[in-house]
Structure formats: C-alpha cells, structure tokens
Amino acid sequence: MLPKDFETYTSLLFGKEKWERYLASFDEVVPVSVRYNPFKVTENDISSAISARVPWCDNAYYLNERPDFTLDPLLHAGVYYVQEAGSMFLDEVIRQLLPASLPEKGTALDLCAAPGGKSTLLRAALSDGYLLYSNEPDRRRANILMENIQKQGHPKVVVTNNYAIDYQRSGLLFDFILCDVPCSGEGLFRRDNAAIGEWSMQNVMKCTALQRSIVEDIWQCLKPGGVLVYSTCTFNTHEDEENVRWICETLGAEIIPIRTQEEWNVTGSLLPEWQENVYRFIPGVTRSEGLFMAVLRKTSEDIVHGKVRPTLRVLCDGHYEPVQRVEGKSSQKGNNRSRPNKPLPIVPAHAEALLISTPRDKYPQAELSREEALRYLHHESIVLDASVPRGYVIVNYQGHPLGFVKNIGNRANNLYPQEWKIRKAVV
C-alpha cells in the first residue's frame, strides 16, 4: 500500500491520466532490460530472449523473460550489465552532448556510482579520450562498484571511495560530472517494498537538503562551461525541479535541452512556474521505472584554486600489475611457511585477465564449458585439458575471460576472488 501523503501529493503532481497509468503499472510485469558491453560483446552473445530495443540507448534491449542472471557466465565476464531502462537515458544524453557541448578528450566523474550501471554506461558512451573517475562514498558499495568496473574491462577508469568534499579538496577538475544523488526512492516503489516503508515527507525534505549539499561541494570541481547531469529515481519536485532551479540560480548554470522522441513518452517539468527542459520517466507512462534527469552547463567561473595534491582514496586505477602473495595458507606472523629471504611467488592481478587491453598471447588460454565455468565461478577446483601448459592460465567462457587459474597438471588451483564467488547453487 502506498503512503497516503505520497498518494495525495503525487496524484496532484501527475494529473489524473498519468496517475491512473502509474497505479495500473503495479499490476504489470516489470520490464527486464540489459545493456551489452561494446568492448566485449560479439554477435553470438546476444540473448535469444530479446523482445525490443531500448530506444534511447545503444546496445540495450528489453527481454521477454527474466533469466537466472547469476548463473550466466557471460554476466560475470562483463559481456553485459543488467540495468533498468530509464537510467539508460544517460546514453542518449552523452551522445547528444558529444562533440557540441563536451570536448572529445577530457575527464569525467560519476560521483555516486555504485553499483556501477551508469559508470559502465558512461565508459561506453564517452569517447576513448576520456578518463572516468567512478566514485562511491560507502565502502561496502564501493567494493561492489570496483567489481563491476573491473568486469567491464576498460583500463581508463579510476574507482575511488570518497565524499564530494574530498574531491573538492583534491583540486581535480572535470569536464563532465554525473550527480545521481541519493533520494527518497519514489521511482522504485513498484519493485521495492522497502522503499515504500522508508518513505515520508520528512525524508523527502531531508534528501532535498542533502542533494543540494552534495552538488554544492562538487560544483567547484566542474570546469567553467562544463556539464553536470543531475538525476534521481524519485518523482517529487522538491528533489527534482526545485533543486535544479536552485542550482541554476544559486550556483550558476543553464539548462541544456536534449531531444526526445514523442513515442518514448518522456514527461517534462511538473513545476508549473518553471517549465524548463527536464526529463521524467514514470512507470506506466514510459517503459521503465522512475527517473528524473536534468542536464546543466556551468556558467559561473568558480573553481578550486591552486594546485592541491590529490588525497583521494583510490581503490583501482585501471592499471593492474602482478602482485606478490603466498598461495594456499596465508603467511601470518608466527606462521610463516616461506623460507627467510625467499621471494614470494608472483601472482597476476585478477583484473588483468578481464582488461580488454591485456594481449591475448600474454598468458595461455583455456576454454571452459558452461558447467566448468560455473564450477570456476563457485570457486571450486577444475581440471584443464592435458594440452594446456602449466602455470598461470586465463580461463574463458565462449571466448570471454573469466579469470586466472594456476594449472599444476592434475588440477588447476582456482584464483577467482573469494569475495566475488557465486553462492547460489546450480539447480
């Protein structure tokens, strides 16, 4: 059951027709959509369950059923990403901004990036001349973000675990910033009962203030003339239009219009006295969950002055060198099984197997069946064909790298990250 205050406010905001279509969407099947990774996908990887293209995003499709994604090795190889269709509108935005409103080369920041859907989309949509910083303030969620970024395999991504104020203090400047800010989550009500239970007008106003604080902290990191995309997954105008108007009037920005097609059924501004070009996706009206987005060009000149040495907490930077570690039991103090002064064995970083920039002939390769691939992803032992050389080997599924094993002949030691392993049983 929807909160009464939400119903009263939002029914007036949407108007009778949109409100009725929104309510009817709760009885409809929630659309399932995926976006393929252009750096990895081949024609043979495209799912047979595709029903239609997502019209505002390249390489994105609706599926006519929801498969068991967890048990698909192609997902873990970074061949595709499961993403809500509305949030993929960012692809259309970037492709219209390049090259007229954004330079071909530059730096971009996704400030609140976990779990990584919009960051992986950005990396695909931006030109290769961009370096993308993908940030998540919450450490646990930042680790999930790092996993998804590494699986995509593009080397020009830096994953960080910081707050907006840390970026301001770093002195870094960006041509493009995405602020997909924390919000009251009204756009998730159809698929997330917890979001309904957490909703209140008090929380809406709390989120409104937090969103302004985040944008204000990061604003000095945006170059004059740079572009900031502000987005939420909520409907109310306090967190949406009113915050965008506040950014324009207080921080100094102008709206950049984005062309849309009539058949997409994208809703514009719902603030009567402020009819600017903003974009709202409403379930039942548009084939998506809830999304609000506005595209802003910075007109003010304020930036971080002076050269400040960056002090960001970087989790990974797209360049992975082999790491030293003892295989098997860990060498803790008082239990060191290695000989004194003996060099530790060199183990390649897992992400190196997933990088699209890693030469295919750098390591031996071994192809796995689906059954073998799932055993590998469950962190179980596997046995490779006798023709595979001993030592560190990249194992593939349908030609796509999954990670490393150390082949010792009678078995292959599984080097897949423990924290990434599949815990769901194969039925």
C-alpha positions as CSV (number, residue, x, y, z in Angstrom):
1,M,0.0,0.0,0.0
2,L,1.3,3.4,-1.0
3,P,1.8,6.1,1.8
4,K,-1.3,8.3,1.9
5,D,0.8,11.5,1.9
6,F,2.6,10.2,-1.2
7,E,-0.7,9.5,-3.0
8,T,-2.2,12.9,-2.1
9,Y,0.9,14.8,-3.4
10,T,1.8,12.7,-6.4
11,S,-1.7,12.3,-7.8
12,L,-2.0,16.1,-8.0
13,L,1.5,16.3,-9.4
14,F,0.9,13.8,-12.2
15,G,-2.6,14.7,-13.0
16,K,-5.5,12.2,-13.5
17,E,-4.3,10.4,-16.6
18,K,-0.7,9.8,-15.6
19,W,-1.6,8.9,-12.0
20,E,-4.1,6.2,-13.2
21,R,-1.4,4.8,-15.6
22,Y,1.1,4.8,-12.8
23,L,-1.2,2.9,-10.5
24,A,-2.1,0.4,-13.2
25,S,1.7,-0.3,-13.7
26,F,1.7,-2.1,-10.3
27,D,-0.3,-4.9,-11.9
28,E,2.0,-5.1,-14.9
29,V,5.2,-7.2,-15.3
30,V,8.2,-5.1,-14.5
31,P,10.3,-4.7,-17.7
32,V,13.7,-6.5,-17.7
33,S,16.5,-4.9,-19.7
34,V,20.2,-5.4,-20.3
35,R,22.9,-3.3,-21.9
36,Y,25.7,-5.1,-23.8
37,N,29.4,-4.1,-23.3
38,P,30.6,-2.8,-26.7
39,F,34.2,-3.6,-25.7
40,K,33.4,-7.3,-25.3
41,V,30.1,-8.4,-26.9
42,T,30.0,-10.5,-30.1
43,E,27.0,-11.3,-32.3
44,N,26.9,-14.8,-30.8
45,D,26.5,-13.3,-27.2
46,I,23.2,-11.6,-27.8
47,S,20.3,-13.3,-25.9
48,S,17.6,-15.1,-27.7
49,A,15.1,-13.6,-25.1
50,I,15.3,-10.1,-26.6
51,S,11.9,-8.6,-27.3
52,A,12.8,-5.0,-28.4
53,R,15.5,-2.3,-28.3
54,V,15.7,0.2,-25.6
55,P,15.2,3.2,-28.0
56,W,17.3,5.8,-26.1
57,C,20.4,3.6,-25.6
58,D,22.8,1.8,-27.9
59,N,23.4,-1.9,-27.3
60,A,20.4,-2.1,-24.9
61,Y,17.4,-4.4,-25.1
62,Y,14.3,-5.4,-23.3
63,L,13.9,-9.1,-22.6
64,N,10.7,-11.1,-22.8
65,E,11.6,-13.0,-19.7
66,R,13.9,-12.7,-16.7
67,P,16.6,-15.4,-16.9
68,D,18.7,-16.5,-14.0
69,F,21.4,-13.9,-14.5
70,T,23.5,-15.1,-11.5
71,L,24.2,-18.4,-13.3
72,D,25.1,-16.9,-16.6
73,P,29.0,-16.8,-17.0
74,L,28.7,-14.1,-19.6
75,L,27.4,-11.7,-16.9
76,H,30.5,-12.4,-14.8
77,A,32.7,-12.0,-17.8
78,G,31.4,-8.4,-18.2
79,V,29.7,-9.1,-21.6
80,Y,26.5,-7.3,-20.4
81,Y,25.1,-5.4,-17.5
82,V,21.5,-5.8,-16.1
83,Q,20.2,-2.2,-15.9
84,E,16.8,-0.5,-15.6
85,A,15.8,1.0,-18.9
86,G,15.1,4.5,-17.7
87,S,18.5,5.0,-16.3
88,M,20.0,4.2,-19.7
89,F,18.7,7.6,-21.0
90,L,22.1,8.9,-19.9
91,D,23.4,7.2,-23.1
92,E,21.2,9.5,-25.3
93,V,22.3,12.5,-23.3
94,I,26.0,11.8,-23.7
95,R,25.7,11.1,-27.5
96,Q,23.9,14.4,-28.0
97,L,26.4,16.3,-25.9
98,L,29.4,15.0,-27.9
99,P,31.0,16.8,-29.5
100,A,29.0,20.0,-29.5
101,S,28.8,20.6,-25.7
102,L,31.7,18.3,-24.5
103,P,35.3,18.1,-25.7
104,E,36.4,14.9,-27.4
105,K,39.1,14.5,-24.7
106,G,38.7,15.2,-21.0
107,T,37.9,13.9,-17.6
108,A,34.6,12.7,-16.2
109,L,33.3,11.9,-12.8
110,D,30.4,9.7,-11.6
111,L,30.1,11.0,-8.1
112,C,27.6,8.4,-6.5
113,A,28.3,5.5,-8.8
114,A,27.5,2.2,-7.0
115,P,26.6,-0.4,-8.1
116,G,28.1,0.8,-11.5
117,G,25.3,0.8,-14.1
118,K,25.7,4.5,-15.0
119,S,29.5,4.3,-14.8
120,T,29.8,1.4,-17.2
121,L,27.3,3.2,-19.5
122,L,29.4,6.3,-19.3
123,R,32.6,4.5,-20.2
124,A,30.9,3.0,-23.2
125,A,29.3,6.3,-24.3
126,L,32.2,8.7,-23.8
127,S,34.9,8.9,-26.4
128,D,38.1,7.0,-25.6
129,G,39.8,10.3,-25.0
130,Y,38.1,10.5,-21.6
131,L,39.4,9.3,-18.2
132,L,36.5,8.4,-16.0
133,Y,36.5,8.6,-12.2
134,S,33.9,6.4,-10.7
135,N,33.3,7.1,-7.0
136,E,31.2,5.7,-4.2
137,P,31.3,7.2,-0.7
138,D,30.1,3.9,1.0
139,R,33.0,1.5,1.4
140,R,30.9,-1.7,1.0
141,R,29.1,-0.4,-2.0
142,A,32.5,0.9,-3.4
143,N,33.8,-2.7,-3.4
144,I,30.7,-3.8,-5.5
145,L,31.4,-0.9,-7.8
146,M,35.0,-1.9,-8.2
147,E,34.0,-5.5,-9.1
148,N,31.6,-4.3,-11.8
149,I,34.1,-1.8,-13.3
150,Q,36.8,-4.5,-13.4
151,K,34.5,-6.9,-15.2
152,Q,33.8,-4.4,-17.9
153,G,37.5,-4.4,-18.6
154,H,38.2,-0.8,-19.8
155,P,41.5,0.5,-18.5
156,K,40.7,4.2,-18.4
157,V,38.6,4.1,-15.2
158,V,39.6,5.1,-11.7
159,V,37.5,3.8,-8.8
160,T,37.5,5.9,-5.6
161,N,35.9,5.8,-2.2
162,N,35.4,9.4,-1.2
163,Y,32.9,12.1,-0.4
164,A,32.2,15.1,-2.7
165,I,34.1,17.4,-0.3
166,D,37.2,15.2,-0.7
167,Y,37.1,15.7,-4.4
168,Q,36.9,19.5,-3.9
169,R,39.9,19.4,-1.6
170,S,41.8,17.3,-4.2
171,G,41.9,20.1,-6.7
172,L,40.8,17.8,-9.6
173,L,38.7,19.5,-12.3
174,F,36.3,17.7,-14.6
175,D,34.6,18.4,-18.0
176,F,31.6,16.3,-17.1
177,I,30.1,15.3,-13.7
178,L,27.2,12.9,-13.1
179,C,25.4,13.5,-9.8
180,D,23.0,10.6,-9.4
181,V,22.2,11.7,-5.9
182,P,20.7,9.7,-3.0
183,C,17.0,10.3,-3.0
184,S,13.7,9.2,-1.4
185,G,13.3,6.5,-4.0
186,E,9.7,7.0,-5.1
187,G,10.6,5.7,-8.6
188,L,11.5,2.3,-7.0
189,F,8.1,1.7,-5.3
190,R,6.9,-0.8,-8.0
191,R,9.8,-3.2,-7.4
192,D,11.0,-2.4,-3.8
193,N,8.6,-2.6,-0.9
194,A,11.4,-1.4,1.5
195,A,11.4,1.9,-0.4
196,I,7.7,2.3,0.3
197,G,8.2,1.6,4.0
198,E,11.1,4.1,4.3
199,W,9.2,7.0,2.6
200,S,8.0,10.1,4.4
201,M,7.6,13.8,3.6
202,Q,10.2,14.4,6.3
203,N,12.7,12.1,4.5
204,V,11.9,13.9,1.2
205,M,12.9,17.2,2.7
206,K,16.0,15.6,4.3
207,C,17.0,14.3,0.9
208,T,16.4,17.6,-0.8
209,A,18.9,19.3,1.6
210,L,21.5,16.5,1.2
211,Q,21.3,16.7,-2.6
212,R,22.0,20.4,-2.5
213,S,24.9,19.9,-0.2
214,I,26.4,17.3,-2.5
215,V,26.1,19.4,-5.6
216,E,27.4,22.5,-3.8
217,D,30.5,20.5,-2.6
218,I,31.3,19.2,-6.1
219,W,30.4,22.3,-8.1
220,Q,33.9,23.8,-7.8
221,C,35.4,20.7,-9.4
222,L,33.4,21.3,-12.6
223,K,35.2,23.4,-15.2
224,P,33.5,26.6,-16.3
225,G,31.4,25.6,-19.3
226,G,31.5,22.0,-18.1
227,V,28.4,19.8,-18.0
228,L,26.7,18.4,-14.9
229,V,23.9,15.8,-15.1
230,Y,21.6,15.8,-12.1
231,S,19.5,12.8,-11.6
232,T,17.3,11.0,-9.1
233,C,15.0,8.0,-9.0
234,T,12.2,9.9,-7.4
235,F,9.1,11.9,-8.6
236,N,8.5,14.9,-6.3
237,T,9.5,18.4,-7.5
238,H,11.4,19.2,-4.2
239,E,14.2,16.8,-5.0
240,D,13.8,17.3,-8.8
241,E,12.8,20.6,-10.5
242,E,13.2,22.8,-7.3
243,N,16.8,21.5,-6.8
244,V,17.7,22.1,-10.4
245,R,16.3,25.6,-10.3
246,W,18.3,26.2,-7.1
247,I,21.5,25.0,-8.9
248,C,20.8,27.4,-11.8
249,E,20.0,30.4,-9.6
250,T,22.5,29.9,-6.7
251,L,25.5,28.1,-8.3
252,G,25.3,29.5,-11.8
253,A,24.1,27.1,-14.6
254,E,21.9,27.0,-17.6
255,I,19.8,24.1,-18.9
256,I,20.9,22.1,-22.0
257,P,18.0,20.7,-23.9
258,I,18.1,17.1,-25.0
259,R,16.0,15.9,-28.0
260,T,13.5,13.1,-27.2
261,Q,11.0,11.2,-29.4
262,E,7.3,11.5,-28.8
263,E,6.8,7.8,-28.7
264,W,9.2,7.5,-25.7
265,N,6.5,9.2,-23.6
266,V,9.1,11.2,-21.5
267,T,7.4,13.7,-19.2
268,G,8.8,17.2,-18.9
269,S,8.7,19.6,-15.9
270,L,5.8,19.2,-13.5
271,L,6.5,22.5,-11.8
272,P,4.0,24.9,-13.4
273,E,6.0,28.1,-12.8
274,W,9.3,26.5,-14.1
275,Q,8.9,24.9,-17.5
276,E,12.5,24.1,-18.4
277,N,13.8,21.1,-20.3
278,V,13.9,18.3,-17.7
279,Y,13.1,14.6,-18.2
280,R,10.9,12.4,-16.0
281,F,10.3,8.7,-16.6
282,I,7.0,7.5,-15.0
283,P,6.2,3.7,-14.8
284,G,3.0,3.0,-16.8
285,V,3.7,6.1,-19.0
286,T,7.2,5.2,-20.1
287,R,8.5,1.6,-20.3
288,S,10.8,2.0,-17.3
289,E,11.0,2.6,-13.6
290,G,11.1,6.1,-12.2
291,L,13.8,8.5,-13.2
292,F,14.4,12.3,-13.3
293,M,17.2,13.9,-15.2
294,A,18.4,17.4,-16.0
295,V,21.5,18.5,-18.0
296,L,23.2,21.7,-16.8
297,R,26.1,23.8,-18.2
298,K,28.1,25.7,-15.7
299,T,28.0,29.4,-16.3
300,S,29.9,30.5,-13.2
301,E,33.7,30.8,-13.0
302,D,34.3,29.5,-9.5
303,I,36.8,26.5,-9.4
304,V,39.2,25.0,-7.0
305,H,42.1,27.5,-7.0
306,G,45.8,26.4,-6.8
307,K,47.4,23.0,-7.3
308,V,46.5,20.7,-4.5
309,R,48.0,17.2,-4.3
310,P,45.1,14.7,-4.6
311,T,44.4,12.8,-1.4
312,L,41.6,10.6,-2.8
313,R,41.1,7.1,-1.6
314,V,41.7,5.1,-4.8
315,L,40.6,1.5,-5.0
316,C,41.8,0.8,-8.5
317,D,43.0,2.8,-11.4
318,G,42.7,0.6,-14.4
319,H,46.4,-0.5,-14.5
320,Y,47.0,-3.8,-12.8
321,E,50.5,-5.1,-12.2
322,P,51.2,-8.7,-10.9
323,V,51.0,-8.8,-7.2
324,Q,53.1,-10.8,-4.7
325,R,51.4,-13.2,-2.3
326,V,51.8,-16.7,-0.9
327,E,49.4,-19.2,-2.4
328,G,47.5,-21.5,-0.2
329,K,47.7,-20.8,3.5
330,S,48.3,-17.2,4.4
331,S,51.7,-16.3,5.9
332,Q,50.7,-14.7,9.1
333,K,53.3,-13.6,11.7
334,G,54.5,-16.6,13.7
335,N,53.3,-19.0,11.0
336,N,55.5,-18.1,8.0
337,R,56.0,-21.2,5.9
338,S,58.2,-19.5,3.4
339,R,62.0,-19.6,3.8
340,P,63.7,-16.5,5.0
341,N,64.7,-14.1,2.2
342,K,63.0,-16.3,-0.4
343,P,61.0,-14.2,-2.9
344,L,57.2,-14.6,-2.7
345,P,55.6,-16.1,-5.8
346,I,54.3,-13.6,-8.3
347,V,50.5,-14.0,-8.9
348,P,48.9,-11.9,-11.6
349,A,46.2,-9.5,-10.5
350,H,42.7,-10.9,-11.3
351,A,41.6,-7.8,-13.1
352,E,44.4,-8.2,-15.7
353,A,42.5,-11.2,-17.1
354,L,39.4,-9.0,-17.6
355,L,41.1,-6.0,-19.1
356,I,40.5,-5.5,-22.8
357,S,44.0,-4.1,-23.1
358,T,45.7,-7.3,-22.0
359,P,47.3,-9.0,-25.0
360,R,45.6,-12.3,-25.7
361,D,49.0,-14.0,-26.0
362,K,50.4,-12.8,-22.7
363,Y,49.1,-15.9,-20.9
364,P,48.0,-19.3,-22.0
365,Q,44.2,-19.6,-22.6
366,A,41.8,-22.4,-21.8
367,E,38.1,-22.6,-22.9
368,L,35.6,-23.9,-20.3
369,S,32.2,-25.5,-20.8
370,R,29.2,-23.8,-19.0
371,E,29.4,-26.5,-16.3
372,E,33.1,-25.9,-15.8
373,A,32.7,-22.1,-15.9
374,L,30.1,-22.3,-13.2
375,R,32.4,-24.5,-11.1
376,Y,35.1,-21.9,-11.5
377,L,32.8,-19.0,-10.6
378,H,31.7,-21.0,-7.5
379,H,35.4,-21.1,-6.6
380,E,35.7,-24.9,-7.0
381,S,38.6,-26.8,-8.4
382,I,38.6,-27.6,-12.1
383,V,40.8,-29.8,-14.3
384,L,42.1,-28.5,-17.6
385,D,42.9,-30.4,-20.7
386,A,46.3,-32.1,-20.7
387,S,47.4,-29.9,-23.6
388,V,47.2,-26.7,-21.5
389,P,50.6,-25.5,-20.3
390,R,51.3,-25.5,-16.6
391,G,51.5,-22.2,-14.7
392,Y,49.1,-19.2,-14.8
393,V,46.3,-19.6,-17.3
394,I,43.3,-17.4,-18.2
395,V,40.1,-19.5,-18.4
396,N,37.4,-18.4,-20.9
397,Y,33.8,-19.0,-21.5
398,Q,32.6,-18.6,-25.1
399,G,35.9,-16.8,-25.7
400,H,35.5,-14.3,-22.9
401,P,38.0,-14.3,-20.0
402,L,36.6,-15.1,-16.5
403,G,39.9,-15.0,-14.6
404,F,43.1,-16.9,-13.7
405,V,43.9,-20.4,-12.5
406,K,47.3,-21.9,-11.7
407,N,47.5,-25.2,-13.7
408,I,49.6,-27.8,-11.9
409,G,48.6,-30.7,-14.1
410,N,46.3,-33.0,-12.2
411,R,44.2,-30.0,-11.2
412,A,44.0,-26.2,-11.6
413,N,44.1,-24.0,-8.5
414,N,41.2,-21.6,-8.6
415,L,42.3,-17.9,-8.3
416,Y,38.9,-16.4,-8.7
417,P,38.4,-13.7,-6.0
418,Q,36.7,-15.3,-3.0
419,E,34.5,-12.2,-2.4
420,W,33.2,-12.5,-6.0
421,K,32.2,-16.1,-6.0
422,I,28.7,-17.3,-6.8
423,R,26.9,-18.6,-3.7
424,K,23.7,-19.6,-5.5
425,A,23.5,-23.4,-6.1
426,V,23.2,-24.7,-9.6
427,V,19.8,-26.5,-9.9
